[in-house]
Each structure stands twice: as C-alpha cells, then as structure tokens.
Amino acid sequence: MEDKITIIEGPPPTFEAIHEDWALGLSESPDLTHVVSTRVRTFNAQALVERCHRAFRNRQPIQLVFRTPEGLETEAPILAARSVEVEEGQMLILWLRFSGDEVDFELGVDDDLNQDRDGDDEPSGLL
C-alpha cells in the first residue's frame, strides 16, 4: 500500500529547483526528471519525517498530495524529508521528483543563479 502525506489547507506549495550535488543523485532515472524542494508548515513535522523514513526503509513509495494553483489534485514522489523548527513553529522540508511532462510549475530561482557570467538576466525555468 502506498503511503501519502496530504496538504489539506492553505495555498498550493511553492517549489524550488535543486542544484546541490547530493540531491541530483536522487533523480537518476532513464526518464527526464527534476528534483525540487518545498517547505510546508505543520504541527507534526517530526512524525511526518518518521513516516517518510519508515517508507524509505521498507522500500515503499510515499507521495505528497497537493492542489495545483488551478485547484487540481496531484501527487509527487517524496525522495527525502527533514523537519526544522522555525519561529512560526515546525516546518517540513520535502524533496520531490517531477517528470518533465507531468506538471508545469514556475520555480523560484535565486537571483544570482538567474544571471549568466556577463550579468545578463536569463529567463526563469519552468518545470
């Protein structure tokens, strides 16, 4: 049985492109995939991380279920999870995999990553 973590309220999650070497290894696949991260406030971040770790240990998939900006329910596989304590409470950080043809999300890109060597702005990528 496939385990799921569902975002039940609030706006759709925002996704950030991952450019860290360790995370790029998570996307090794014969298909074109993208690894992104998202941050979700929650009351039980550590318990959700434990659910993810249990699924990983048992080699079972675990999905994040969320609504797109258009209101459609979709899901993405969770590759890694971490909980952190922030001023507002607990935060769950998830790393997810999307295939190139699944969903088009506008990614938040850091300004310094968004400039080429000449200092010219490059367009933001879409996922």
SVG drawing of the C-alpha trace seen along z (x, -y; Angstrom):
<svg xmlns="http://www.w3.org/2000/svg" viewBox="-10 -42 41 45">
<polyline fill="none" stroke="black" stroke-width="0.4" points="0.0,0.0 1.3,-3.4 1.7,-6.0 0.7,-9.6 1.2,-13.0 -1.6,-15.3 -1.7,-19.1 -5.2,-19.8 -5.4,-23.5 -3.5,-26.7 -2.2,-27.8 -0.5,-25.4 3.1,-24.6 5.9,-26.5 8.8,-24.6 12.5,-25.5 14.9,-24.0 17.7,-21.9 21.2,-22.4 23.0,-20.5 25.1,-17.5 23.6,-15.1 20.1,-15.9 20.8,-15.5 21.7,-11.8 18.1,-11.3 16.9,-12.0 18.8,-9.2 16.3,-7.7 16.0,-6.6 13.4,-9.4 14.0,-13.2 13.1,-14.2 13.6,-17.3 14.2,-17.3 12.6,-20.2 12.1,-21.1 9.2,-22.6 8.6,-23.8 5.4,-23.2 4.4,-24.4 2.9,-21.7 2.1,-20.7 3.8,-17.3 6.9,-17.7 8.9,-15.0 6.1,-12.4 5.8,-13.1 9.6,-12.7 9.4,-9.4 6.6,-8.2 8.9,-9.0 11.9,-7.3 9.7,-4.2 8.6,-4.1 12.2,-4.5 13.5,-1.7 10.8,0.6 11.5,-0.4 7.9,-1.7 6.9,-4.8 5.5,-7.8 3.7,-10.6 3.0,-14.3 -0.6,-15.0 -1.4,-18.7 -3.6,-21.0 -2.1,-22.9 -2.8,-26.6 -5.6,-25.6 -7.2,-23.5 -6.4,-20.1 -5.2,-17.4 -1.9,-15.9 0.9,-14.0 4.7,-13.7 7.1,-11.1 8.9,-12.2 12.6,-11.5 13.9,-13.0 12.4,-14.7 13.6,-16.9 12.0,-18.8 13.2,-22.1 12.0,-24.4 11.3,-27.9 10.0,-31.0 6.4,-30.2 6.6,-26.6 7.5,-23.4 8.5,-23.2 8.7,-20.1 11.1,-20.3 10.5,-17.8 12.5,-16.9 10.3,-15.7 10.6,-14.3 8.7,-15.5 9.0,-14.2 9.4,-16.8 5.9,-16.2 3.9,-15.8 3.2,-19.4 4.4,-22.8 5.3,-24.8 7.1,-28.1 10.1,-27.6 11.6,-30.2 15.2,-30.8 17.8,-32.7 18.8,-36.0 22.5,-35.1 21.6,-31.7 19.4,-33.6 22.3,-35.6 24.8,-34.4 28.5,-35.2 28.0,-38.6 25.5,-39.6 22.5,-39.4 19.3,-38.0 18.2,-34.7 14.5,-33.7 13.3,-31.6 12.9,-27.9 9.6,-26.1 9.0,-22.7"/>
</svg>
